[in-house]
């Protein structure tokens, strides 16, 4: 196996699942285990200033080996894995020279990775894949990104004849629970711009993402014996269902793609007296995003007018914004990544992220940060897989970007 695969297989042994219900930062202490390993490895390959802070951020510098001044470039990946599924005891399976047929991940549980369900598999006939064993996620999001950055840094450090400017690297905690950039010290990082290596299939290059908000709604009902409930009972669950029915049916995740936004009901808990709903609201277009938030406010007002004040309480909170606004003034960093891929005979797939990224938050904190592919597919679940060739190409892209930035 190549170095990037060796590193990846080692990193996924570490359970780094983050916890959205934690009050600590990072949200899980076990993320420090991988962080400490990365600091050790960074120092071993020559990044002597590698350090780990109290919040779980790993920072390091590969100094310039040029006399000419060029922009300081950064590469960033996150250490945590999604809380949706176990990242403990990951047992990767290796599929050599994939034949285009079903892959049995777990015979005992009849878990099958099939091109009938995941047609992209057909793009990798003849390639080598790493899959799960059907009981955990794989962790390519984003330990593949970490392995790719580490491999590129090691190559550059071991080949000083390759000229480069100052390169900064950061590995962050808690991206999967939306707080990966909360305590990121942009000034300490010291890069002029950066790339997150946190995307999906080979060729992905992203500098647009959703504007995002969260809506927590509490519906207060009135419970009365059903035998004498006429004109007295307010069933909070039914009011909550009424609220949901007033949102546009076509603006749900299962009916949208590309630049189409949505309302997504992610949690519903209810009894007659009290029901809570949690939505995420997403749109790439800022005006449409504002309109979506306004719609849910108007629905709340309507239901309070219908059933009485304070029947429906809405807490609406912005989460992050589309980084396009911050990237467009420095589009050369996207063009450099695009050129790097093209020179390596990779077709760039420039498209909006239908989600968020640490890069969005960092861009608004003063560090423009578009997103590069890792090569992975089906993140966050048991059907996750990654072609080894895509990982190797990701390493080449990082090195090529560094090379182009040094000219």
N, C-alpha and C positions, 0 to 999 in steps of 0.2 A: 504494500500500500504506500501511496505517496505521503509526504509529511502532513499535508492538510487533512487527510483522512485519519492518520494516526492521532493527530491532535483532537479532531472532532470526536472520535470514538472515546478518547480519554475524557474529554469535557462532559460528555453526556452521562458519564458515570455519576456525576455530582447532581444530587437533587437540589434544585434551586427554585422550586415553585414559590411564587410570591402569593401573598394573602390579602385580598381586598378588604377584609374585616379587621386587619391588624391596626393598632394605634402606634406602632413603632416605625422607625425608618433606619434601615430598610425594613420591609414588612415581615421578613423572615430572616432569622439569624444565620440560617444555613447558607445563605448567599455568600457569606464571608469565606466559606470553605473554598469555593471556586476562585473568589477574588484573591485570596492569599496565594493559591497556586499560580495565578496569572502574574502576580507581582514577582514571584520567584522566577518564572520562566522569562519574563521581560528582562530581568537583571542578567540572567544567564546568556541572553542573546545580545547583551551590550547596552540596553537602555537603563543606565545606572541610576537614573532619578526615579525609577518606578516606585509608586507609593500607593497606599490604601488609606483613605480617610475614614473618619468615624461613621460616615453615612453609607459606606460601602462602595464608593467610587474609586476606580483604579485609574490613575493618570501616569503617563510616561512620555518620554521624548526621545526620538532618534535625531541627534544633532545633524545639522547641515554639513556636508563634506564639500561644499562649493565656496568659492570666493565671491561669486555673484550673489546679490540679494534677490531672492524670489519669495513669493507669498508662502506663509506657513500654512501647511495643509493638515487637516485632522481626519481621523477615521474613528468611528464610534460604533459599538455594538452593545447589546444588553445581555446580562448574565442570567436573568430570571426566565423561567418558563411559565406558561399560562396556568392559572389556578383551575381551569376547567377540567383538567385530567391529570392523573398521576405522572410525575416525572421521576419517580423512585424506582430503582432497580431496572433501568432501561436496558433491554437486551436486544441490540440491533441485529437484524438479519441482512445478509449480503446476497444479492441476486446478481450473478455474473452473466453478462451477455444476454440481457433480458429478451425473451422470445415473443413478447406481445400478448401472452396469455394471462389467465388469472394467476395471482400470486397468493398462495395459502400462507397467511400470516400465523394463524393459530388453528391447527387441525382439530384440537380438542373442543374449541369453542366455535368452530366453523366460521372463523373470521377471514374474509377473502378480500384482497385488494384487486379489483377487477377493472379492466379498461371499459367495461360496459357502464360502470358508475363514474369512472374517472378517465375520460377519453384521452387526456394529455399523456397518459402512459404510453400511448402508441408513438409519441414523439421520441421515445427513448429505446426503441427496439435496437438491440445490439450494444446498448450501454450497460454500465454497472450501476445498480441501485442499492441504496441502504434504506431499509424499511424498519418498522417496529415489529414486535412479536405479537401485536394485537391486544396487548394488555395495558400499554402506556402510550404516551406521546413519544416522539423521537427526540425533540429538543433542538431541531435545526433552526428554529426560531427562539433564540438567535445564536446558539452555540456554533452553528455553521459560520455565521458572520465573524464570531470571535476567532475561530480556527483559521479562517481566510486572512484576516488582518494579521494574526500572529505569524502565519507562514510567510506572508509578504514582508513583514518586518524582519524576520529572521533571514530571508533571502537577501534583502538590501543590506543588512548589517554584515553578512558574510561575504558580500561582493562589493567592497568599497570603490571599485572602479566604476560602478554605476553612480553617476552624480545625481544628487538630490538636495533639495532644500530641507529645512527643518520640518520634521513630521511629528505630529502630536497624536496620541492614541488615548482613548477613554473607553472603559468598560463600566456600564452603569447597572444599578439594580432597579427593580420595580417598574420596568417599562410596561409590563403586561397589566398592571393595575393602575396605569395612568399617571404615575408620579415619578417616572424615570428622570425627568428634568427638574424636579422640584428643588433640589439642592445642588444642582450642577453649577459649578463656579466657572463661568465663561471666561472671566478675566484670568483666572489661574490656568485654565486650559491653554489659552494663548494662541489659538489658531485664527487665521484670517477668514477661513471658511472650512467646512468639513463635509464628510459624507457619512451617513449611517449606512452600514452594510446589514440590511434588515429586510430586504425585499424577497420576492418569491422566485419564479422560474427565470432561467437564464435570459439575459437581455433586458430585464426590467430596469427602468430608470424613471424615477418619479420625483416631481417637484411641486405637485399639487395634492392636497388632501382635503378632507371634509372640514368645514366649520362644524363645531360640535357643542352641544349643550345636553344637560341632563335635567329631566323633569321628575321630581318626586311629588306625587299627588296623594293626599289623604282625604278620603271621603267619610264624613261623619253621618251615621244613620241614627234612627230612633227605633228601638226594639219594643214592640208591644205584643201581648198575647195575640196570636193570629185570629183567635175567635172574636176579638173586639178591636181589630187593627184598622178598620175602615177609616180613612181620612186622618189616621194618626201615625201609622208605621211609615218610616223611611228606610228602605232596605239599601244599605250602602253599596252592596255588591251590584244591585241592579242599576243604581246611579252610576257606578263605575263602568258597567257595561254600556250604559247609554253614552257616557263620555267617549269611550273607545269607538263606538259606532259612528260618532260624529267626525272622526278623523277620516281623511280620504282613503278609501280602500286600496287604491292603486299606489299609494305612497307608503308601502311597507317593503322591507328588505327583499322579500321573496318575489316582488314584482318590479324591482328596479335594478339598473346597472349603469355603467359608465358615469355620466355626470348627474344622474337622477338621485335626489335625496329621499329621505324617508323618516317616518316615526317608527320606532321599534319598541314594543312592549316587552321588557326583559324580566319583569317580576310582577306578580299579582297575588296578593294575599288578602282574604276577606272573610268577614262575618257580617251579620245584619248590622251590628253597631258600628263597625269600622272596617274600611278596606283601604289598602295602600297599593298604589301602582307606581312603577318606575319605568320611565321611557328614556331612550336616547334619541336625540333629534340631530339629523345630519343633512348638510347640503354643501356642495362646493361653491355655489353662487351665494354671495353675501346677502343680496336682497331677498332671495328665496329663503335663505336661512332665517332672516329676520321675520319674514312673513310666516314661516312655520311656527316660530315662537309666539308671534302675535295671535295666530289661530288658536293655539292651545290656551292662551290667556282669555280670549273671547269666549271659548267654550266654557271655561271655568266661571266666568262672569255670568254667562247665560244660565248655567245650572244653579248658581247661588241665587239668582233672581227667581228661578223656578221653584227651588226647594227651601230657600231661606239662607240668609247670610251665614258664612262659615261652614256650610255643608261641604264645600269642596275647597281645600287649601292647596295651593300650588307653590312649590319651591323650584324655581328655575335658575339653573346655574350654567354659565358658559364654561366649557372645558378646554377647548383649544380652537385655533383658527387656521384657515388655509394659508400655508406658507408661500403660495404662489406670489402673493403681494411682496414678500421679502426677498424672493429668489429672482424675480424678473429684473431688478436693477443690476444683478450680478450674473446674468445668464451665461456668462463665459464658463462658469463652473459646471453647468449642465452640458454645455457644448464640449467641454474638455472630456467629460465622461462619455459622451456620445462618440466623440472621435476615437477615444481609447478603445471602445467596443468595436467600432468599424475597422480599425487597424488590426484588430485581432479576429476579424471575420465573424463577429457576433452581430446579429441584427438587433439594434436598439429597439426596445418596446417602451416607448414613452407614453405613459398613461397616468390618469389620476389615481391616487391611492383611495380605495374605498374603505377608509379607516383613518387611524391616526398614526403618528410616529413621533418619537422624541425629537426628530428633526423639525417638526412644526413648532413645538415649544421653543426649541433652541434658536430657530430662525427669528422668532419674536423677541428673544433675549439678546439678539445682536450677533448670532453666529449662523449665517446662512448654511443650511444643511439639507441638501437633497438626499435621495435614498437610492442605493444600489442593490442589485439582486444578490441573493445568497445561492440560489439554485433550488430551493426547497419547494415542496408542494403539500397542500392539505394540512397546514399548520394547526396545532392545538388538539390533535386527535390521533386515534389509533391507526388512521389511514395515511399518516404523514410519511413522506418518502423524499429522498434527495438523490439525484444522479451524481456519482463521484466526479464525472467529467465536468459537470457544471460548477462544482466547488473549485476544481483546478482552474477553470476559466475565470472564476471570480478573483482568485489570487493574481492571475495575469492582468486582469483589469485594474486592480489596485496598483500594481507595479507600473503599469502603463500610464495611469493617471499621474503618478508621482513623476514619471519620466517627462510627460508633456508639460507638467507644471514647472519643470526645471529648465525649460528652454527659453 
